Amino acid sequence: MSSLDIQKVRASFPALSPNSQFSSSGVPYVFADNAGGSQALASVVNKISDYLLNTNAQFGADYAVSKVATKRVFEDAQEIARLVFGYDEGEGDIVWGSSTTLSLEALARSMELGGKIKAGDEIIVTTEHEANVGPWTKLASRVGATVKIWKHSPIPTSTGRPNPFSIGLTLDSLLPLLTPKTRLLAFTGCSNVLGSATPVADIVKAVRKKMGELGGSLEVSLDCVAYAPHMKMDVKEWDVDYCSFSWYKVYGPHLSSMYIRKSLLAAPSSPGEPHLYSLVHHFLSAKPSISNTALKLQPGSPGYELVYATTAVVEYLCGLIGSDVSLTSLTKAFNQLQTHDYTIIQPLLQFLTSEAAYTAGVRVVGDEALSTDGKVKHGRAPTVSFVFIDSSSSSSSSTSASTSNKLRKKLWSKSIVGHVDNAGGIGIRYGHFYAYGLGTSLGLLPPQSAEGEFKNEEEALEASLEDGVVRVSLVHYNTVEEVERIIAVLKEALGL
């Protein structure tokens, strides 16, 4: 496989130019908070402008401009989304929204009104990003369903040294949660904090087999917001029912797409049959073009110039390998991106898991993901989180993270990021990143120097939760040289 043409890549993003607003003396700013939102392609911005300046017309009319606008949104963008999600024509449909959170809230409301989740039913969620947790816990609260938590489990470290924050989602901890009453499993394709891709196909296959043995069935909602910038989605291979991601994390506009299995969009054939209830105006709901399509979960309209602009993202990705837009080309492009991701994350993981860093108190949060030869294991996204703990703590070698361990930070994550900010030219971030439940489970107390600032341990733990982890999140336009700059500044911040 040919390597990624990094110069071609970076030339496609104006923010990465040596002459951009935040460059300094010709040195581009290092954007390393990409899990919160990537930089936008110039071609995306151009398509937004093109749509608004040339085809900003209502759909469905007979005049020429309307026909072009209709094709751009309802044909071109839909086909691009189909390729991105990886489903066969006619097997799925797309909901466009302003965010993944909003789309999943709409889905939850539709399920509630259509009687798909009722009192006594069970929903399984994780402690990952709230977008694929909150809508379901609120739904359960409204209808009297039960929520079960698929908690993270300890996983082996790459070095063999104890790390209570080396955790991940495991199938062994999921299967016992299933019962004949389970109606929905909501989990993540890749953690936006831990950076680990989940073996989706294996999990869904095992879950459906177990549900068959129990005499039940469920639906699967997959959050791919942290997955989509790095790896090719494949809802057909995964056998999921719903899958969501946000384009602004994938070099595009602030917009989300949610795949829905086509068979689930059918209107009910008889009164009382569970179904996805239409959320649009009542006089539209009965139309076949609405009642059997994802449009019924799209009350109001997205920014259609943004929908059209998503086509530029896939054109760019396929262009990286010099090919026309196709599923094969897109898959090859993502393979190149993933190979590059491993290249840039390797020195960062090696630094954070080094003997010097470990002795000082650095702990990677998530899978350290290095094999014995020092290379990155398959399925690791270049989203790396860590904490800096007081390694003299009596329980620092514990095998599970909980508040009872009384682990304590040596430095606030905010102060580490502040040092990087003050050095200039690099952007990273601290916090829980909306994975509130995961952040809570880490159970870290504030630094000893801040002990007198809190009334009780509960208040101290809440402050430490908000401070969260330090996260460096990279994508394919980042370079090894940029990672070396980040490491150099982190060494200063950590006193190494």
N, C-alpha and C positions, 0 to 999 in steps of 0.2 A: 504494500500500500504506500502510495506517495505521501510525503509529509505535507502538513498544512502550510500554505504560502502566507506566512504571518504578515509580510508587508502588504500583500493584497487585502488581507483581512483588516488590518488597522487603517488602511486608506479608505475603507468603506464607512468609517465612523468619524465624523468631524470632531467629536470630543477628544479623540486620541491624537489629533494633529499637534505637531510641535508649535503650531501657531494658534492653538485654541486658547480660549479665555483664561483657563486655569493652568496652562503650561508656564514653566518658569525657565527663562534663559534657554528656550528651545527644547526643554525636557518636558514631555507630556505628563500630565497628572496621572497617578496610578489609581485607577478605579478598582477597589477591592471590596466593595460592598454590593456586589452584583446580585446576590441572593435577594436583596431588597428591591432591585430593579436595575436592569442592564442599561447600557447606553443604546441610543437609537441609531439605526442605519440612516444614512443620508437618503437612500432610495425610499425608505418608509416616509420620511418627511416630504419628499417630492411627490409621492402618490397621494398623500393627504392634500397637498396643495393642488395637484392636478384634479382631484375629485371635486374639491370645493370651487375651483375656478372654472371648471369646464363641464362637469356633469352633476351639479347640485340641483337635481330635479326630482319630482315625485315619481314613485315607481308605478308601473302598470298602465301608463298612458300609451297612446298610439304614436306620439310624436318622437322624433329621432333621438333627442337627448335623453328622454325618459327610458327609451329602450336600452341605450348604452348604460345608463345608471343601473337599471334593473339587472342587466347581465353582469356588471361588475360585482354587485353585492350578492345576488341570488344564484349566480352560476360560478363566476371566477373564484370568489372568496370561499364559497362552499366546497368547491373541488380542492382548493388548497388545504382547507381544514380536514377534509377526508384523508388526504395524503399524510398530513401531520399526525392524525390519530391512528391511521393505518387500518381502516375498515373498508370492506367491499361496498361498491355502489349499491344503494338501496337497503343496506343493513344498519344504517345509523342516521342520526340527524344531529344538528348543532344548535345550541342555544348561545347567542351572543349576549354578553353583559358587560357592565363596567368593571366588575371584579369577580373573582372566583367565589369569594364570600357571598356576594349578592346572588349569584346564580344558584349556589347551594341552598341559600335561604329560600329562594323561589321553589326549588325542587322539594324541599322539606314541606313547605306550605301546600304544594300541589299534592304530595303524598297524603298529607293530613286530610285535606278536603276530599280526596278521592278514596279515603278509607283503606289505604295501603298499610298504614301503621295504626294500630288500635290499642286500647287498654289491654294490658296483659302481654303484649308483644315485647320482644327484646331487641335491643340495638347494641352492637359492639362498636366502640370507638377507641382511638388511641389517645395519648397525651401529646400528640404532635400539634401542628399548626391549627389554631382555633377555627379556621375556615371550614374544615371537614369534621369538626367536633361540635362547636356551638349550635349550628342549625339542628343537629340531631338530638342534643341534650334538651334543647328548648322544645323541640317537637315532642319528645318523650314526656316532658313535663306537662305539656298542653293536653295530651291524650291519655296519660296514665300508663305509658309504656315504661319498661325497665331499661336502664343503661348499664352496660358492663364495660369495664376498662381493660383493654389489651395493653398490659404494662410492659415496659422494656425489661429485658433480662440481661444479666452479666454475660459478656462474651470474652473469649481469650484475648490477651494483648499480644502485639507483635513482638515485644521484647521479652515477654515472660515476667516482667515486673508488675507488681500489683497496681491496679488503677481502678478505683471504684466507679469511675465514670466511663469505663469501657463497656458500653451497653448497646443493645439493639433489639429490634422486634424479632421474636423467634416463633416458629410454628408450634413448638411444644407448649408455649404459654398461651397460644390462641385456641387450639382445638378443645381443651376442657371447658371453654366458655360457651361452646355451641350447645344449643338444646333445640327441641322441635319448635320452640317458640321464637327462635331467632329469625328476624325478618330482614335485617340490614347489617352489613359489615362495612364500616367506613375506615379506611386507612390510607397511608401515604405511599407513593411510589418511591420517594426519596425524601429524607428528612432535611428540613431547612436549617437544622442545628447540627445534627449528627453527621450529615453528609453521606449517609449510607443508602444505596439503592436497595429496595426490598425485592426479593424474588417473587414478583407478583404472580406469574403464571403458576409457579409451584404452590403458592399459598392458596390461590383461588381453586385450583384443581383439588387440593386436599380438603378444603372447606366444603366444596360441593359434594365430594365423595362422602364426607362425614354427615352432611345434612341428609343425603340420600339414605344413609344407614339409619338415621334418626327418624326418617319419614317426613322430613320437612324440606323447605327451600328458602333461599334468601336472595337478596340482591346486593350488589357490591358497588360502593361509591369510592372511587380512587382519586386522591389528590395528587396531581402531577406538576404542581407549580414549581417545585424544586428539582424535578426530574427533567422536564421538557427542555431547559437550556443546554443540557449535556448529553442526553441519550434519546434515541428514537422511541417514541411511544408506539405501542402495538396492541390496541384494544381487542383486535381479533384473536391474537395469540393469547392474550391475558384472559379473555372471556369475562370481562367486567361489563357491568350494566351502565355505569355512569363514570365519566372521566373528565376532569377539569384541569385547566391551566390558564395562566395569564400571559398574554403576549408581551407585556412590558418587562417581563423577566427574560424574554426570548428575542430581544433586539428590536421590538416593535412598539406599537402604540399602547396606551393604557386601556386595555380591553381584555376580556376573557372569553374563552370558548369552553363549552361543556358538551361532550358527546353523550348521547342517549341511545341505547339500543332501540332500533326501530320498532320492534314488536311491542315494546312497553308504551309506545305512544298511541296505540290503537284506542279508539273511543270504546266505552263499555258496551257490550252487546246486550246487556240486560240490567235493569235497575239493581243497585246495590253491589254490582261487581266492582272489586277494587281496581282503581285505575289512576292515572295521572290526571288530575283535575285541571281544566283550563283556567288560566289566570287572566286572560285577556277580556276585552269588552264582551258582554253577553251576546251581542248581535253578531260577533265574529266567531264565537266559539262553535257554532253549529256548522260552519263552512268546512267541507272536507280538507281544504287547503290549510286549515288551522287545526281542526279537531284531531287529525291524525299525524300532526307534525310537531316539531320542537317549537314552532312559533307560539303554541299555546302556553308555553312557559316563559314567554318573553313579553311581559306587559310593558308597554312603552317601547321606544325604539333605541337601539344603540346609536352611537355616532357612525353613520354609514361611511363617512370618509375614513374612519378608523378601521372598519371592517374591510374595506377595499385595500387599505394600506398593508394589511397582513400578507397580501400576496407578494409583497416585496421581500418579506423575510425568507420565504421558501425559494424565491428566485435567486436570492443572494446565496443561500446555503447550497443549492444545486450548482450555482455558478462557481463555487469554490473548487469543484472537481471538473469544471468545464463542460457540464452536461445540461441538457434541457430538463425542465421540471418533470419529474416522475418519481414514483415511489422508490424505485431502485436507486436513482441518483440521490434522493434525500437520505436513504439509509446509508449509502456510502459516505455522504457528507458527514453524517453524525458519527460514523466510525472514525473519521479523521479528527473530528472535534474531541472525541473521547480519548483518542491516543494522545492528542496534545494536552488535554486535561491532566492525564497521568504524568506527563513530562513536567508540567509546571507545579503540580502538587507535591511531587516527590521530594524536592529539597526542603519544602516547608515541613512536611511530616517528619523527615529525617532530623531536622533541627529540633522540633518540638518533642520528639521522643529520644533525643540524645541523652547520654549519661549526665552531662552537665545541666541540661534543662530539667531533667527528672529530679536530680539531687536538689536543685534550687526550689522545686515545687510546681513545675509545669505539668499539667495533666491534660491530655487530649480528651475532649468530651465526645464520645462516639468510638467508632472503629478506627484504631490506629492504622490499619489497612496496609501494612508493609510486610512483604514476604521476606524470607530469610536472606535473599540476595539484595534486599533493600529497595526492590521495585514495588510499585503500587498494585494492590490487588484489584481484580476486575470488579466493577460496580461501585467504585468510590468516586463520588463527585468532588470537585475541588472547592468544597465548602468545609472549612476546618474551624472548629471551635475549641477553645481551651480555657482553663481556669488556672490561676496561680495560687496554690494553697500553702498553708503553713505545714511543711512536710514533717515538722516535729510533733504534729498532732498525734495523739496516741492511737487514733483509729484510721490513720491515713492509708493503712494497708488493708482496710476492710474490703470485702468482695461485693458489697452492695451499698448504693448511696441512699441514705435516708436521714431525716433530721436527728434521729437518735445517735448517729455517729459523731455528731458534734464536730464535723470537719469545718475548718475555718480558712477563709481566704487570707493570703499574705498581703495582697494588694487588691484594691477595688479594680474591677475590670474597667471601670470608667477612667481610672487614673492611668492605666496602661494605654488605652486608646487616646487619652489626652496627650500623652507623651508623643505618640505617633502624629497626632494632629499638630502639635507644636513644632515637630521636626519639619513639617510642610511637605506638600506634594504627594501625599498618600492618604487615601480614605478607607478606613475600616470602621467597624462598629462594635458596640457592646449592647447587651440586653438579653431578653428572653425570646424576642423575635416572634411573638404571638404563640409560641409553643409554651403556654403558661403552665399547663400541667406537667410537662417535662421539666421546665425550670424549677417548679416547686419540688419535684421528686429528688433533685440534686441535693437539697437540704444543706446548703452551705451557710455558715455564719459569717458575718462581716469580719474584716481585719481586726486584730487585737486593739489596734490604736483607736478604733471607732466604738469600742465596747461601751463606753459611758454615754453614748448618744441615744440609746434606746431604753425604753421603759422595761421591756421584757424580751424574752427570746423570740416570741411570735413576731414582734415588731422588727426585731433585728433580722429575722429570716425573710420577712417581706421586703425589707430594704435590699437585702442581698439578692433576692429574686429579681427585683427590678434592675439591679446592676448586672445580673446575669453573667454571661460568658463573653469572652472576646471572640469575635468571628471574623475570619478572613475568607471572603468568598470570591473566587476567581471564575473566569470564563475563558473561552477560546481566544479572545483578543488580548489577554494578558500574556506576558512573556516571562521567561526564566530570569531575565535581568531585573524585571520588576519585582519578582519574588525575592531575589537577592537583596534588593533595596528594603523590602519589608522586613526580611530577617535581620538585617543590620540594625534597623531602628528598634525592632523588638528586643534584640540583645541589650541595647542600651536601656530600654524601659524595664527589663527584667533584671538588670544588673549582672548580665552574663559576659 
